[in-house]
Amino acid sequence: LVSVVNEYDMQYCFEGKRLEKGNENAWNKIVDKTIPLEEVIKKSRELGKDVINTYLENYSKLKDLSDENVAELFLKLFKLGVMLCSYGYIGPIVDLPKAYLSEKLGEILDKRNARGEIIFLSESSMEKYSDIAKKELMQTIIDDGDLNSWLSKWFWINFGNFGPGFNIEKLNEEYGEFIEDKEKAKKELERIVNDRESLKERQEKRFDELGLSDEEKYFFYQAQKITFLKAFRLDLLFCIWGFFDKIFDIYSEKLGLDKDVFRFLVKEDVAEVITGKKIVDGKEILKRKDNSVWITKPEGTKILVGEDADKYVKENIEFEEVEEIEDTDEIRGNIAFPGKVSGMVKIIRNIKDMENVEEGNILVAIQTAPEFLPAMK
């Protein structure tokens, strides 16, 4: 894996033939019904419990822990995150670079003139941590509970790569109508529970209305599992990144380093800086933020900066040429939510483009990414 970094914009580059082979193999396993998605979900849930328990047991007391304990927690959560990604990336690899599964689902629905329902029929009814968090928030409001206690447990929901997470002001801004009106909170809680519980039933009813065969339904069932895995992984990565953010806050202040210095270190160096085993030149490290290439192999990560990075990119990486479309009446892709809406379209190519997104805009991007969450909100 090679990562090309320009400020907070990161492009991941893979060896083309190996990626294509993995893409084809993953799809063949779905077609042959040999892909063990149920086992992957089980393992992911186990990892998720470990992440959440580690967060709940340690986040509030991070400042009181020894440097060695903080470093151990950092490395533990980093490893759990890598394992979650290994499972969660089954979804993307089925559709990258060739969108085998999406094309299959689209083909099935095109026969019924129902492509617009692909998101609804691929949605998972399995509960994620973000679903639990919202239910607990509504129940806390209904019970006149302590919102700060809810925040201490769930502030990281929708944290993204760099935050910020929820605070009391943001909570009031986004959920003020429910906080001010318990009846609305009760109805919202009922809606959340009913929608989740009835989703599978509504999907099955629609499958029957569309006349899908058992074989055609099978592909949607796999898509539902993959949708869950992707969302479940993302929830937990937000928890991990929120935990890391507090570590970086503590040690940037303690050591007099810019917070971004920690973000542009390899994991082993972060642990050694925390424990005082390594001293880094913050200015040199921050050069990685502006322009660098990270070459990750089993034996470790090599980082090239500046001209060396440019040279590596020029000699080793081919970027796919994207056809410029000057005038079109239609853009096809997957939608975040079914329905019809009108508004100004804003195309997001990188993090900087998010500054141009305003309320009411329609966001178009090549793919969903955690760093785009602030614009989606």
CORBEL-V347993 format. One record per residue. N is the residue number from 1. OMEGA is omega in degrees with one decimal (999 if undefined). D_CENTER is the distance of its C-alpha to the mean C-alpha in whole Angstrom. Layout:
n omega d_center
N OMEGA D_CENTER
N OMEGA D_CENTER
This chain:
n omega d_center
1 175.8 19
2 179.1 19
3 177.7 17
4 -173.0 19
5 172.6 18
6 -169.6 20
7 -178.2 19
8 179.4 15
9 -177.7 15
10 176.6 14
11 -179.7 15
12 -178.4 15
13 -178.7 18
14 173.7 19
15 -169.6 23
16 -175.4 23
17 179.1 26
18 178.9 24
19 178.9 21
20 179.5 23
21 177.7 24
22 177.0 21
23 -178.7 20
24 -179.7 24
25 180.0 24
26 178.8 21
27 179.1 22
28 178.7 26
29 175.1 24
30 179.6 23
31 -178.7 26
32 -179.3 28
33 178.8 27
34 -179.9 26
35 -172.0 22
36 -174.6 22
37 178.4 19
38 178.5 21
39 177.8 21
40 178.3 17
41 178.3 16
42 179.8 19
43 179.5 18
44 178.3 14
45 178.5 16
46 177.6 18
47 180.0 16
48 178.2 14
49 179.5 18
50 179.0 18
51 -176.8 15
52 179.3 16
53 178.4 20
54 178.2 20
55 -175.5 18
56 -176.6 21
57 -169.6 23
58 -171.3 23
59 -174.6 21
60 -177.1 24
61 -177.0 26
62 -177.7 25
63 -176.5 28
64 -178.8 30
65 176.0 29
66 178.0 31
67 -179.2 29
68 179.4 29
69 179.0 27
70 179.0 24
71 178.7 24
72 178.9 24
73 178.9 21
74 -178.3 19
75 179.2 20
76 -178.3 19
77 176.1 16
78 -179.8 15
79 178.5 17
80 177.8 15
81 178.1 11
82 179.9 13
83 177.5 14
84 178.7 11
85 179.4 10
86 177.8 13
87 -175.5 13
88 -178.3 10
89 174.7 11
90 179.1 14
91 179.9 12
92 -174.9 12
93 176.0 15
94 -175.4 17
95 -176.3 16
96 5.8 16
97 178.9 19
98 -174.8 21
99 -176.0 19
100 -174.6 21
101 -180.0 20
102 178.6 19
103 179.1 22
104 179.3 24
105 178.9 23
106 179.2 24
107 180.0 27
108 -176.7 28
109 177.5 27
110 179.2 29
111 -179.0 32
112 -177.3 32
113 -173.7 31
114 -177.6 28
115 -178.7 25
116 -178.7 24
117 -174.1 23
118 -179.5 20
119 179.1 17
120 -176.2 19
121 178.5 21
122 -177.5 17
123 -179.1 16
124 176.3 16
125 178.8 18
126 -173.6 17
127 177.5 16
128 180.0 13
129 178.6 13
130 175.6 12
131 179.6 15
132 -178.4 17
133 -178.3 17
134 176.9 18
135 -179.6 21
136 177.8 22
137 179.8 22
138 179.5 24
139 177.3 26
140 178.7 26
141 -179.0 28
142 -176.4 30
143 -174.4 31
144 -179.0 32
145 -177.6 30
146 -179.9 28
147 178.0 25
148 176.0 25
149 176.4 25
150 -179.5 22
151 -178.7 20
152 -179.8 21
153 -168.5 19
154 -174.9 16
155 -172.1 16
156 178.6 12
157 -177.0 11
158 -178.8 9
159 -175.6 10
160 179.5 7
161 -169.5 9
162 179.0 12
163 2.1 13
164 176.4 15
165 178.3 15
166 165.3 17
167 -173.6 21
168 179.4 24
169 -179.5 24
170 178.8 21
171 178.0 21
172 -179.8 24
173 -175.2 23
174 -175.3 21
175 -177.8 22
176 -177.9 26
177 178.8 27
178 179.2 27
179 -178.2 28
180 -175.5 31
181 -177.6 32
182 -179.8 32
183 176.2 33
184 179.3 30
185 178.5 27
186 179.6 29
187 179.2 29
188 177.1 25
189 178.1 25
190 179.3 27
191 -179.4 25
192 -178.3 22
193 -177.1 23
194 -179.6 25
195 -178.6 23
196 -176.8 21
197 -176.1 24
198 -175.2 25
199 -178.2 23
200 -179.4 24
201 -179.8 27
202 178.0 27
203 -179.5 25
204 178.2 28
205 -179.2 30
206 175.6 29
207 -178.7 29
208 179.3 32
209 -179.9 33
210 178.6 32
211 179.0 34
212 175.5 31
213 177.7 32
214 179.9 31
215 178.8 30
216 177.3 28
217 -178.6 27
218 -177.6 25
219 176.4 23
220 177.4 21
221 177.4 21
222 178.5 19
223 179.0 17
224 178.3 16
225 -179.9 16
226 176.2 13
227 177.7 11
228 -177.5 12
229 -179.3 10
230 -178.2 7
231 179.5 7
232 177.7 8
233 -177.1 7
234 176.9 4
235 -175.5 7
236 175.0 9
237 177.1 7
238 177.3 7
239 179.2 11
240 -178.8 11
241 176.0 11
242 177.7 13
243 179.0 15
244 -177.5 16
245 178.8 16
246 176.2 19
247 -178.2 21
248 176.1 20
249 -176.5 22
250 -172.5 25
251 172.5 26
252 177.2 26
253 -177.4 28
254 -174.3 30
255 179.7 30
256 179.8 31
257 172.2 28
258 -178.3 25
259 -178.2 22
260 178.0 20
261 -178.7 23
262 -178.2 21
263 -176.7 17
264 170.9 19
265 170.5 21
266 -170.4 20
267 -179.4 20
268 179.5 23
269 176.3 25
270 -178.8 23
271 -177.8 24
272 175.6 28
273 179.0 27
274 -177.3 27
275 179.2 30
276 179.6 32
277 -178.6 32
278 175.1 31
279 -177.8 32
280 174.7 30
281 -175.4 31
282 -178.5 28
283 178.7 30
284 180.0 29
285 -177.4 26
286 173.7 25
287 177.7 26
288 -179.7 23
289 -175.5 21
290 -176.2 23
291 -179.9 24
292 175.2 23
293 179.9 22
294 -178.3 21
295 -174.4 22
296 176.9 21
297 -179.5 23
298 -177.1 24
299 178.4 26
300 -176.9 24
301 175.5 23
302 -176.8 25
303 176.1 24
304 -174.7 27
305 172.9 27
306 -177.2 29
307 178.3 31
308 177.8 31
309 179.3 27
310 -179.0 28
311 -179.6 31
312 -179.6 28
313 -178.1 26
314 -174.0 30
315 -170.0 31
316 -172.7 28
317 174.5 25
318 178.5 26
319 -180.0 24
320 178.3 24
321 -179.6 26
322 -179.0 25
323 177.6 28
324 178.6 28
325 -176.2 29
326 -175.2 31
327 179.0 32
328 177.8 31
329 -173.3 31
330 171.4 28
331 -179.0 24
332 178.1 22
333 177.3 19
334 -178.4 16
335 -179.6 16
336 -178.1 14
337 -177.0 17
338 177.9 20
339 179.2 23
340 -179.8 25
341 176.8 25
342 179.6 27
343 177.3 26
344 178.9 25
345 174.0 23
346 -179.1 21
347 -177.9 19
348 177.4 16
349 -179.0 17
350 -175.0 16
351 -178.6 15
352 -178.5 18
353 -178.0 19
354 180.0 17
355 -176.6 20
356 -177.7 22
357 179.6 20
358 179.6 22
359 -179.4 22
360 178.1 23
361 173.6 22
362 -175.7 20
363 176.1 17
364 180.0 17
365 -179.2 14
366 177.9 15
367 174.3 11
368 -179.9 8
369 -178.2 6
370 -177.0 5
371 179.1 8
372 -175.7 10
373 179.1 9
374 178.8 13
375 -179.7 14
376 -178.8 13
377 999 14
